Amino acid sequence: MSHTLLYGGTFDPIHHGHLIVCQRARELLVADEVLLIPASVSPHKMVGHVKSATPAAHRLAMLRLAVENIPHFTVDPRELFRAGPSYTADTLDELRREHPNTRFTLLLGADQLPKFHTWVRVQDILAPTPLRDIAILGRPFGDKDPTITLSSGLAAVREHLGPDVAARFEEAVLPTPLIEISATDVRNRVREHLPIHYLVPPAVEAYIRTHDLYPTPGRAKG
């Protein structure tokens, strides 16, 4: 039976932090594959019902460039072609139907824990089966609220989802590297004309420059 890790996000843009923690998670969980799933419209990243991310075509192109030479990493764009916000529960349902004999582990960033209880059909996501589980990436919180920590995130899970779920999540935390890179920082550095070549793969940097992504506010692209 194959074992696939699922890692979703906006990836605006994909950076080395994403890739390093996913690679380490694959090693720790002895998984066969990492599936990167870019969200079309993240329910938690909408401003006034307007998409707040770079167009899907650019984010997908950067993802594919980032993993084209990395064994066992694949991009699954299904959420980009689904109408409306991208719900993890829907994606899990589709993958289970398509691959009934594959074991899936959802990689959940620790920064998601405080609001995880608000996810659509969260109880369906939590339902443990022999072919589905959750692992927590002990990632830094970077541009997030600095008062949020892994312990406070687990406390929020305990409050909203109960002590059993919190205990399960605590046991599921992986000792992945704490890479202090955030997509927000990458975007800001591009806008400020600062180098990003140590933060993203070279092909991703070239794509950002070629397509003039993340321009300085007030400057027209192109």
PASEBA-1860 file (N, C-alpha, C; in nm, 3 decimals):
! residues 222
1> MSHTLLYG> 0.084/-0.120/0.000/0.000/0.000/0.000/0.088/0.125/0.000 ~ 0.058/0.216/-0.091/0.137/0.339/-0.097/0.088/0.438/0.008 ~ 0.177/0.530/0.045/0.148/0.630/0.147/0.179/0.768/0.090 ~ 0.078/0.853/0.083/0.092/0.986/0.025/0.062/1.093/0.129 ~ 0.150/1.193/0.136/0.129/1.309/0.224/0.061/1.420/0.144 ~ -0.036/1.485/0.205/-0.111/1.592/0.140/-0.078/1.724/0.209 ~ -0.031/1.820/0.129/0.005/1.950/0.186/-0.058/2.059/0.102 ~ -0.158/2.125/0.159/-0.228/2.230/0.087/-0.185/2.368/0.131
9> GTFDPIHH> -0.218/2.467/0.050/-0.185/2.604/0.084/-0.205/2.696/-0.035 ~ -0.187/2.824/-0.010/-0.198/2.922/-0.118/-0.074/2.920/-0.206 ~ 0.044/2.897/-0.144/0.171/2.892/-0.217/0.189/3.017/-0.302 ~ 0.196/3.131/-0.234/0.201/3.259/-0.305/0.319/3.344/-0.257 ~ 0.444/3.300/-0.291/0.479/3.186/-0.376/0.526/3.067/-0.293 ~ 0.546/2.953/-0.359/0.615/2.839/-0.300/0.757/2.882/-0.264 ~ 0.806/2.836/-0.147/0.943/2.872/-0.108/1.014/2.752/-0.046 ~ 1.141/2.769/-0.014/1.221/2.658/0.038/1.166/2.605/0.170
17> GHLIVCQR> 1.104/2.691/0.250/1.047/2.644/0.376/0.944/2.536/0.353 ~ 0.854/2.557/0.256/0.754/2.455/0.222/0.821/2.324/0.185 ~ 0.920/2.332/0.098/0.983/2.212/0.044/1.062/2.136/0.150 ~ 1.133/2.209/0.234/1.217/2.144/0.335/1.132/2.069/0.438 ~ 1.025/2.132/0.486/0.943/2.064/0.588/0.869/1.945/0.528 ~ 0.828/1.956/0.403/0.760/1.843/0.340/0.855/1.726/0.318 ~ 0.978/1.757/0.277/1.077/1.650/0.258/1.106/1.580/0.390 ~ 1.120/1.658/0.497/1.148/1.596/0.627/1.028/1.515/0.674
25> ARELLVAD> 0.909/1.563/0.651/0.790/1.487/0.689/0.784/1.355/0.613 ~ 0.820/1.358/0.486/0.821/1.233/0.407/0.919/1.133/0.466 ~ 1.035/1.182/0.509/1.134/1.093/0.570/1.085/1.037/0.703 ~ 1.029/1.123/0.786/0.985/1.080/0.919/0.869/0.981/0.912 ~ 0.779/1.002/0.816/0.660/0.917/0.805/0.679/0.803/0.705 ~ 0.798/0.796/0.646/0.830/0.690/0.549/0.721/0.685/0.441 ~ 0.692/0.801/0.384/0.588/0.811/0.281/0.649/0.798/0.142 ~ 0.566/0.759/0.049/0.611/0.742/-0.089/0.608/0.871/-0.169
33> EVLLIPAS> 0.515/0.960/-0.134/0.493/1.077/-0.218/0.441/1.193/-0.134 ~ 0.473/1.314/-0.181/0.415/1.436/-0.125/0.333/1.501/-0.235 ~ 0.205/1.525/-0.206/0.116/1.589/-0.301/0.092/1.732/-0.255 ~ 0.140/1.830/-0.332/0.118/1.971/-0.301/-0.011/2.016/-0.369 ~ -0.103/2.071/-0.292/-0.236/2.104/-0.343/-0.263/2.253/-0.327 ~ -0.243/2.332/-0.433/-0.268/2.476/-0.421/-0.418/2.506/-0.413 ~ -0.453/2.596/-0.322/-0.594/2.634/-0.305/-0.632/2.740/-0.407 ~ -0.754/2.729/-0.458/-0.805/2.832/-0.547/-0.839/2.957/-0.467
41> VSPHKMVG> -0.931/2.942/-0.373/-0.968/3.050/-0.283/-0.965/2.993/-0.143 ~ -0.865/3.030/-0.065/-0.858/2.984/0.073/-0.968/3.051/0.154 ~ -1.052/2.973/0.225/-1.160/3.034/0.304/-1.109/3.133/0.407 ~ -0.983/3.121/0.449/-0.928/3.210/0.551/-0.845/3.323/0.491 ~ -0.842/3.332/0.358/-0.762/3.438/0.295/-0.846/3.514/0.194 ~ -0.969/3.545/0.233/-1.056/3.624/0.146/-1.079/3.760/0.210 ~ -1.075/3.864/0.128/-1.097/3.999/0.178/-1.218/4.056/0.106 ~ -1.328/4.072/0.177/-1.449/4.125/0.115/-1.496/4.041/-0.001
49> HVKSATPA> -1.479/3.908/0.009/-1.522/3.813/-0.093/-1.440/3.827/-0.222 ~ -1.326/3.891/-0.213/-1.237/3.904/-0.329/-1.114/3.817/-0.306 ~ -1.073/3.746/-0.410/-0.954/3.664/-0.397/-0.834/3.751/-0.361 ~ -0.760/3.710/-0.259/-0.649/3.792/-0.213/-0.514/3.733/-0.253 ~ -0.514/3.635/-0.345/-0.391/3.570/-0.386/-0.358/3.603/-0.531 ~ -0.233/3.578/-0.566/-0.190/3.590/-0.705/-0.272/3.492/-0.790 ~ -0.303/3.525/-0.916/-0.383/3.435/-1.000/-0.333/3.291/-0.998 ~ -0.428/3.200/-1.003/-0.397/3.057/-0.990/-0.295/3.009/-1.092
57> AHRLAMLR> -0.302/3.058/-1.214/-0.212/3.011/-1.318/-0.066/3.037/-1.281 ~ -0.038/3.152/-1.221/0.099/3.184/-1.180/0.143/3.097/-1.062 ~ 0.056/3.081/-0.964/0.094/3.001/-0.848/0.117/2.855/-0.887 ~ 0.034/2.803/-0.976/0.050/2.666/-1.024/0.180/2.651/-1.103 ~ 0.209/2.747/-1.188/0.332/2.740/-1.266/0.455/2.741/-1.176 ~ 0.454/2.825/-1.072/0.569/2.829/-0.981/0.583/2.698/-0.904 ~ 0.472/2.639/-0.863/0.477/2.511/-0.794/0.540/2.403/-0.882 ~ 0.496/2.396/-1.005/0.547/2.294/-1.096/0.696/2.315/-1.123
65> LAVENIPH> 0.738/2.439/-1.136/0.881/2.466/-1.154/0.960/2.424/-1.030 ~ 0.904/2.447/-0.913/0.975/2.418/-0.788/1.000/2.270/-0.768 ~ 0.909/2.185/-0.816/0.921/2.041/-0.786/0.962/1.957/-0.906 ~ 0.987/2.020/-1.020/1.010/1.940/-1.141/1.133/1.850/-1.130 ~ 1.228/1.885/-1.046/1.348/1.802/-1.029/1.357/1.738/-0.890 ~ 1.246/1.735/-0.818/1.245/1.676/-0.684/1.170/1.543/-0.690 ~ 1.239/1.432/-0.669/1.170/1.303/-0.671/1.063/1.294/-0.563 ~ 0.954/1.230/-0.597/0.846/1.199/-0.503/0.761/1.320/-0.466
73> FTVDPREL> 0.780/1.433/-0.532/0.694/1.549/-0.511/0.607/1.569/-0.635 ~ 0.477/1.589/-0.614/0.383/1.607/-0.724/0.289/1.722/-0.690 ~ 0.241/1.791/-0.793/0.144/1.898/-0.775/0.007/1.848/-0.822 ~ -0.094/1.868/-0.740/-0.232/1.831/-0.775/-0.315/1.959/-0.780 ~ -0.358/2.002/-0.901/-0.425/2.132/-0.915/-0.577/2.127/-0.902 ~ -0.632/2.018/-0.851/-0.778/2.000/-0.855/-0.855/2.116/-0.790 ~ -0.803/2.172/-0.684/-0.877/2.278/-0.615/-0.883/2.407/-0.698 ~ -0.789/2.423/-0.789/-0.788/2.542/-0.873/-0.901/2.540/-0.975
81> FRAGPSYT> -0.953/2.421/-1.003/-1.058/2.408/-1.104/-1.195/2.382/-1.040 ~ -1.200/2.392/-0.908/-1.326/2.372/-0.837/-1.385/2.509/-0.805 ~ -1.514/2.525/-0.829/-1.577/2.654/-0.803/-1.584/2.681/-0.653 ~ -1.570/2.808/-0.617/-1.585/2.848/-0.478/-1.461/2.825/-0.395 ~ -1.472/2.847/-0.264/-1.357/2.827/-0.174/-1.308/2.683/-0.176 ~ -1.181/2.663/-0.142/-1.119/2.531/-0.143/-1.133/2.467/-0.005 ~ -1.213/2.363/0.004/-1.235/2.295/0.131/-1.159/2.162/0.132 ~ -1.078/2.145/0.235/-0.996/2.024/0.247/-1.081/1.898/0.251
89> ADTLDELR> -1.196/1.905/0.317/-1.283/1.787/0.328/-1.325/1.737/0.190 ~ -1.355/1.829/0.098/-1.395/1.789/-0.037/-1.280/1.720/-0.109 ~ -1.161/1.776/-0.093/-1.043/1.718/-0.158/-1.014/1.578/-0.104 ~ -1.024/1.561/0.027/-1.002/1.430/0.086/-1.103/1.328/0.033 ~ -1.229/1.369/0.020/-1.331/1.279/-0.032/-1.297/1.234/-0.174 ~ -1.257/1.330/-0.257/-1.224/1.296/-0.396/-1.106/1.201/-0.403 ~ -1.001/1.229/-0.327/-0.882/1.146/-0.331/-0.910/1.004/-0.281 ~ -0.992/0.992/-0.179/-1.026/0.859/-0.128/-1.103/0.779/-0.231
97> REHPNTRF> -1.193/0.844/-0.304/-1.268/0.773/-0.409/-1.176/0.731/-0.523 ~ -1.083/0.817/-0.559/-0.994/0.788/-0.672/-0.887/0.686/-0.638 ~ -0.843/0.684/-0.512/-0.734/0.596/-0.471/-0.772/0.522/-0.343 ~ -0.863/0.426/-0.353/-0.916/0.361/-0.232/-0.814/0.280/-0.155 ~ -0.702/0.245/-0.218/-0.601/0.162/-0.152/-0.476/0.240/-0.113 ~ -0.486/0.372/-0.118/-0.373/0.457/-0.079/-0.397/0.512/0.060 ~ -0.293/0.513/0.140/-0.300/0.575/0.272/-0.263/0.722/0.257 ~ -0.346/0.810/0.309/-0.323/0.953/0.302/-0.299/1.010/0.441
105> TLLLGADQ> -0.198/1.098/0.452/-0.176/1.174/0.574/-0.180/1.322/0.541 ~ -0.271/1.393/0.605/-0.283/1.537/0.585/-0.180/1.608/0.671 ~ -0.093/1.686/0.609/0.005/1.766/0.681/-0.060/1.900/0.716 ~ -0.065/1.928/0.845/-0.132/2.047/0.893/-0.031/2.137/0.963 ~ -0.012/2.258/0.912/0.080/2.351/0.976/0.032/2.388/1.115 ~ 0.122/2.395/1.211/0.083/2.427/1.349/0.014/2.562/1.358 ~ 0.042/2.653/1.266/-0.022/2.784/1.268/-0.171/2.776/1.233 ~ -0.215/2.659/1.182/-0.357/2.642/1.150/-0.439/2.596/1.271
113> LPKFHTWV> -0.372/2.552/1.376/-0.445/2.492/1.489/-0.545/2.586/1.556 ~ -0.513/2.716/1.578/-0.610/2.801/1.648/-0.744/2.813/1.576 ~ -0.745/2.802/1.443/-0.872/2.816/1.370/-0.917/2.686/1.304 ~ -0.851/2.575/1.337/-0.885/2.448/1.272/-1.030/2.409/1.298 ~ -1.081/2.443/1.415/-1.219/2.405/1.448/-1.321/2.473/1.358 ~ -1.282/2.580/1.285/-1.375/2.650/1.197/-1.377/2.591/1.057 ~ -1.291/2.494/1.029/-1.287/2.436/0.895/-1.419/2.365/0.863 ~ -1.459/2.372/0.738/-1.582/2.306/0.695/-1.570/2.154/0.710
121> RVQDILAP> -1.672/2.093/0.771/-1.678/1.948/0.793/-1.554/1.899/0.867 ~ -1.518/1.971/0.970/-1.396/1.937/1.043/-1.404/1.798/1.103 ~ -1.523/1.754/1.145/-1.535/1.621/1.204/-1.508/1.512/1.101 ~ -1.543/1.536/0.975/-1.511/1.440/0.870/-1.360/1.432/0.848 ~ -1.293/1.546/0.856/-1.147/1.548/0.840/-1.082/1.473/0.955 ~ -1.137/1.489/1.074/-1.077/1.428/1.192/-1.101/1.279/1.201 ~ -1.207/1.229/1.140/-1.243/1.088/1.155/-1.126/0.999/1.115 ~ -1.062/0.930/1.211/-0.945/0.847/1.178/-0.988/0.716/1.111
129> TPLRDIAI> -0.916/0.677/1.008/-0.938/0.549/0.942/-0.800/0.488/0.917 ~ -0.793/0.359/0.885/-0.662/0.300/0.853/-0.594/0.364/0.733 ~ -0.672/0.435/0.652/-0.617/0.493/0.529/-0.608/0.645/0.534 ~ -0.631/0.704/0.651/-0.624/0.850/0.657/-0.587/0.895/0.797 ~ -0.497/0.993/0.805/-0.457/1.046/0.935/-0.410/1.190/0.917 ~ -0.368/1.251/1.027/-0.320/1.388/1.027/-0.186/1.394/1.097 ~ -0.093/1.473/1.043/0.035/1.501/1.109/0.051/1.652/1.118 ~ 0.110/1.698/1.227/0.125/1.841/1.251/0.270/1.881/1.225
137> LGRPFGDK> 0.287/1.983/1.143/0.420/2.037/1.115/0.451/2.144/1.218 ~ 0.558/2.124/1.294/0.594/2.221/1.397/0.663/2.341/1.338 ~ 0.594/2.413/1.251/0.654/2.525/1.178/0.653/2.652/1.261 ~ 0.745/2.745/1.232/0.740/2.874/1.300/0.620/2.953/1.252 ~ 0.585/3.056/1.326/0.465/3.130/1.293/0.495/3.256/1.211 ~ 0.622/3.285/1.191/0.664/3.389/1.097/0.583/3.516/1.106 ~ 0.504/3.544/0.999/0.427/3.667/0.992/0.294/3.657/1.066 ~ 0.270/3.543/1.133/0.146/3.528/1.208/0.156/3.604/1.341
145> DPTITLSS> 0.048/3.602/1.416/0.045/3.664/1.548/0.153/3.602/1.635 ~ 0.250/3.681/1.685/0.361/3.625/1.762/0.318/3.563/1.895 ~ 0.194/3.592/1.939/0.147/3.532/2.063/0.099/3.388/2.042 ~ 0.087/3.349/1.915/0.042/3.212/1.886/0.163/3.119/1.886 ~ 0.154/3.013/1.965/0.259/2.913/1.970/0.195/2.777/1.952 ~ 0.279/2.675/1.943/0.225/2.540/1.932/0.137/2.508/2.053 ~ 0.183/2.545/2.171/0.106/2.514/2.291/-0.029/2.587/2.292 ~ -0.030/2.712/2.247/-0.157/2.786/2.245/-0.248/2.730/2.137
153> GLAAVREH> -0.188/2.684/2.026/-0.267/2.622/1.921/-0.334/2.495/1.970 ~ -0.258/2.413/2.043/-0.314/2.290/2.099/-0.420/2.322/2.204 ~ -0.400/2.431/2.277/-0.501/2.472/2.375/-0.632/2.508/2.305 ~ -0.622/2.574/2.189/-0.743/2.608/2.114/-0.813/2.482/2.064 ~ -0.734/2.384/2.020/-0.793/2.256/1.977/-0.863/2.189/2.095 ~ -0.799/2.192/2.211/-0.857/2.130/2.329/-0.990/2.198/2.366 ~ -0.993/2.330/2.355/-1.114/2.405/2.391/-1.230/2.377/2.296 ~ -1.200/2.376/2.167/-1.307/2.369/2.067/-1.339/2.228/2.018
161> LGPDVAAR> -1.240/2.138/2.022/-1.260/2.004/1.967/-1.245/1.894/2.071 ~ -1.204/1.931/2.191/-1.200/1.834/2.299/-1.061/1.782/2.330 ~ -1.042/1.728/2.451/-0.910/1.682/2.495/-0.858/1.562/2.416 ~ -0.947/1.477/2.368/-0.900/1.361/2.291/-0.834/1.403/2.161 ~ -0.895/1.500/2.092/-0.836/1.549/1.966/-0.704/1.621/1.995 ~ -0.701/1.701/2.102/-0.578/1.772/2.137/-0.465/1.674/2.167 ~ -0.496/1.567/2.241/-0.394/1.466/2.273/-0.346/1.396/2.147 ~ -0.439/1.368/2.057/-0.402/1.305/1.930/-0.310/1.396/1.849
169> FEEAVLPT> -0.342/1.525/1.845/-0.260/1.620/1.769/-0.122/1.635/1.833 ~ -0.118/1.639/1.966/0.011/1.654/2.033/0.104/1.539/1.998 ~ 0.049/1.419/1.991/0.129/1.302/1.954/0.168/1.304/1.807 ~ 0.093/1.380/1.726/0.115/1.383/1.581/0.211/1.492/1.537 ~ 0.263/1.573/1.632/0.356/1.680/1.594/0.488/1.620/1.548 ~ 0.531/1.658/1.430/0.656/1.607/1.374/0.771/1.703/1.406 ~ 0.891/1.649/1.433/1.007/1.735/1.458/1.069/1.786/1.328 ~ 0.988/1.859/1.252/1.037/1.915/1.126/1.116/2.043/1.154
177> PLIEISAT> 1.207/2.080/1.065/1.288/2.201/1.086/1.201/2.326/1.093 ~ 1.240/2.420/1.176/1.168/2.546/1.185/1.235/2.647/1.092 ~ 1.188/2.652/0.970/1.247/2.737/0.866/1.180/2.874/0.870 ~ 1.258/2.975/0.901/1.202/3.110/0.915/1.190/3.180/0.779 ~ 1.102/3.125/0.696/1.071/3.186/0.567/0.919/3.192/0.557 ~ 0.867/3.304/0.513/0.724/3.313/0.489/0.701/3.371/0.350 ~ 0.588/3.331/0.290/0.554/3.384/0.158/0.534/3.535/0.164 ~ 0.480/3.584/0.276/0.463/3.728/0.292/0.597/3.800/0.284
185> DVRNRVRE> 0.698/3.744/0.349/0.831/3.805/0.346/0.888/3.804/0.205 ~ 0.868/3.693/0.133/0.918/3.686/-0.005/0.852/3.795/-0.089 ~ 0.721/3.807/-0.079/0.650/3.909/-0.158/0.699/4.049/-0.123 ~ 0.716/4.074/0.007/0.761/4.207/0.049/0.901/4.238/-0.001 ~ 0.989/4.138/0.000/1.126/4.160/-0.047/1.127/4.190/-0.197 ~ 1.040/4.124/-0.273/1.032/4.154/-0.416/0.986/4.298/-0.435 ~ 0.885/4.339/-0.359/0.835/4.476/-0.373/0.939/4.580/-0.333 ~ 1.028/4.541/-0.240/1.131/4.633/-0.194/1.261/4.618/-0.272
193> HLPIHYLV> 1.257/4.537/-0.379/1.374/4.518/-0.466/1.492/4.457/-0.391 ~ 1.461/4.364/-0.299/1.563/4.292/-0.224/1.578/4.150/-0.281 ~ 1.695/4.088/-0.267/1.715/3.955/-0.324/1.631/3.849/-0.253 ~ 1.590/3.747/-0.329/1.513/3.636/-0.274/1.574/3.501/-0.314 ~ 1.697/3.502/-0.369/1.750/3.379/-0.427/1.784/3.272/-0.325 ~ 1.790/3.304/-0.196/1.810/3.200/-0.095/1.677/3.153/-0.036 ~ 1.569/3.216/-0.077/1.438/3.187/-0.018/1.350/3.099/-0.105 ~ 1.367/3.108/-0.235/1.285/3.030/-0.329/1.377/2.959/-0.428
201> PPAVEAYI> 1.329/2.851/-0.492/1.410/2.786/-0.595/1.442/2.883/-0.708 ~ 1.558/2.866/-0.773/1.598/2.958/-0.880/1.493/2.973/-0.989 ~ 1.428/2.863/-1.028/1.328/2.871/-1.134/1.208/2.954/-1.091 ~ 1.176/2.950/-0.963/1.064/3.030/-0.911/1.102/3.178/-0.911 ~ 1.224/3.208/-0.869/1.267/3.348/-0.872/1.264/3.402/-1.015 ~ 1.313/3.323/-1.110/1.313/3.367/-1.249/1.170/3.392/-1.299 ~ 1.079/3.306/-1.257/0.938/3.323/-1.300/0.881/3.451/-1.241 ~ 0.908/3.477/-1.114/0.858/3.598/-1.050/0.909/3.722/-1.123
209> RTHDLYPT> 1.039/3.721/-1.157/1.097/3.837/-1.225/1.041/3.851/-1.366 ~ 1.029/3.739/-1.438/0.982/3.743/-1.576/0.840/3.796/-1.586 ~ 0.756/3.755/-1.491/0.614/3.793/-1.497/0.581/3.913/-1.408 ~ 0.686/3.974/-1.351/0.668/4.095/-1.272/0.562/4.077/-1.164 ~ 0.572/3.966/-1.091/0.479/3.941/-0.981/0.518/4.026/-0.861 ~ 0.421/4.057/-0.779/0.440/4.132/-0.655/0.505/4.269/-0.679 ~ 0.446/4.349/-0.766/0.503/4.482/-0.792/0.484/4.576/-0.673 ~ 0.564/4.679/-0.670/0.550/4.780/-0.566/0.413/4.846/-0.578
217> PGRAKG> 0.339/4.861/-0.467/0.206/4.925/-0.475/0.212/5.059/-0.547 ~ 0.117/5.080/-0.636/0.112/5.205/-0.711/0.185/5.200/-0.842 ~ 0.265/5.090/-0.863/0.335/5.078/-0.992/0.262/4.978/-1.078 ~ 0.226/5.016/-1.198/0.158/4.925/-1.288/0.251/4.814/-1.331 ~ 0.197/4.691/-1.341/0.279/4.579/-1.385/0.313/4.593/-1.532 ~ 0.434/4.545/-1.565/0.477/4.548/-1.705/0.523/4.685/-1.746
END
